[in-house]
């Protein structure tokens, strides 16, 4: 007689239950990392903007009026850009960065991402990320 090879229904059900339990334990941990990764990405992008803004200031002698001035040559004498290799990215949630000159509290400029909700203020994923 030839013996059938394969899995029984019970073995398949046990495997599915074990995989389901593992997924229910691991998935929440992994999805909680998505928000912190986006916050870190926004902070890294703002650090890149700071470098470009400071290079622009060294070349032109003044701060750019907008982030777009880092990419497009205006009528500024000494402009040696573009200061960013690609177009101005949106923040990780798809919202534009907030940039103002002069900044608050005597800072030369203000640069922020308003988080997931795109609104000023908020907590957790909706919290503002302000470049310091």
PyMOL commands that set and color helices and strands:
alter all, ss='L'
color gray80, all
select helices_A, chain A and resi 9-60+67-70+124-126
alter helices_A, ss='H'
color red, helices_A
select strands_A, chain A and resi 98-100+110-113+129-130
alter strands_A, ss='S'
color yellow, strands_A
deselect
rebuild
show_as cartoon
